[in-house]
Amino acid sequence: MPQMAPLLWLYLFMFFNICLLLYLTVNYFIKPFEKIMNLPNNKTLNQKPWEL
């Protein structure tokens, strides 16, 4: 069915765009949390350890 080829490419293009958008949004929201998690580790190194 040659008439279905344009629809196939359109669906593939839409699928690619949705995957790219999902990847970019996940990548945007994951990176700030990694930076936030590294900050408390630096603060604990500056503090004196507890002595028993």
GROMACS elastic network, one bead per residue, 0.5 to 0.9 nm:
[ bonds ]
;  ai    aj funct       b0    kb
    1     4     6  0.58656   500
    1     5     6  0.76647   500
    2     5     6  0.56307   500
    2     6     6  0.83861   500
    3     6     6  0.68755   500
    3     7     6  0.80295   500
    4     7     6  0.54193   500
    4     8     6  0.63056   500
    4     9     6  0.89750   500
    5     8     6  0.50430   500
    5     9     6  0.64073   500
    5    10     6  0.86443   500
    6     9     6  0.52497   500
    6    10     6  0.61617   500
    6    11     6  0.86767   500
    7    11     6  0.61148   500
    7    12     6  0.85264   500
    8    11     6  0.51874   500
    8    12     6  0.61797   500
    8    13     6  0.85696   500
    9    13     6  0.59988   500
    9    14     6  0.85082   500
   10    13     6  0.50655   500
   10    14     6  0.61506   500
   10    15     6  0.85315   500
   11    14     6  0.50755   500
   11    15     6  0.60283   500
   11    16     6  0.85201   500
   12    15     6  0.50119   500
   12    16     6  0.61008   500
   12    17     6  0.86047   500
   13    16     6  0.50904   500
   13    17     6  0.62046   500
   13    18     6  0.86626   500
   14    17     6  0.50796   500
   14    18     6  0.61628   500
   14    19     6  0.85851   500
   15    18     6  0.51882   500
   15    19     6  0.61612   500
   15    20     6  0.85534   500
   16    19     6  0.51600   500
   16    20     6  0.60741   500
   16    21     6  0.85548   500
   17    20     6  0.50738   500
   17    21     6  0.60719   500
   17    22     6  0.85145   500
   18    21     6  0.51075   500
   18    22     6  0.60784   500
   18    23     6  0.85290   500
   19    22     6  0.50702   500
   19    23     6  0.60615   500
   19    24     6  0.85988   500
   20    23     6  0.50850   500
   20    24     6  0.61634   500
   20    25     6  0.86237   500
   21    24     6  0.51944   500
   21    25     6  0.61663   500
   21    26     6  0.85653   500
   22    25     6  0.52723   500
   22    26     6  0.61028   500
   22    27     6  0.84286   500
   23    26     6  0.52611   500
   23    27     6  0.59802   500
   23    28     6  0.85158   500
   24    27     6  0.50376   500
   24    28     6  0.60421   500
   24    29     6  0.87046   500
   25    28     6  0.50484   500
   25    29     6  0.63080   500
   25    30     6  0.86297   500
   26    29     6  0.52826   500
   26    30     6  0.60387   500
   26    31     6  0.87379   500
   27    30     6  0.53060   500
   27    31     6  0.63695   500
   28    31     6  0.59437   500
   28    32     6  0.74773   500
   29    32     6  0.62356   500
   29    33     6  0.72347   500
   30    33     6  0.55758   500
   30    34     6  0.66922   500
   31    34     6  0.52579   500
   31    35     6  0.65489   500
   31    36     6  0.88461   500
   32    35     6  0.51219   500
   32    36     6  0.62058   500
   32    37     6  0.86626   500
   33    37     6  0.61140   500
   33    38     6  0.86839   500
   34    37     6  0.51519   500
   34    38     6  0.63911   500
   34    39     6  0.89608   500
   35    38     6  0.52544   500
   35    39     6  0.65696   500
   36    39     6  0.53574   500
   36    40     6  0.74877   500
   37    40     6  0.63077   500
   37    41     6  0.74228   500
   38    41     6  0.54807   500
   38    42     6  0.67526   500
   39    42     6  0.53418   500
   39    43     6  0.65390   500
   39    44     6  0.89501   500
   40    44     6  0.62204   500
   40    45     6  0.87470   500
   41    44     6  0.52578   500
   41    45     6  0.64950   500
   42    45     6  0.52877   500
   42    46     6  0.67919   500
   43    46     6  0.53944   500
   43    47     6  0.66943   500
   44    47     6  0.52433   500
   44    48     6  0.80032   500
   44    49     6  0.84797   500
   45    48     6  0.76208   500
   45    49     6  0.85551   500
   48    51     6  0.87796   500
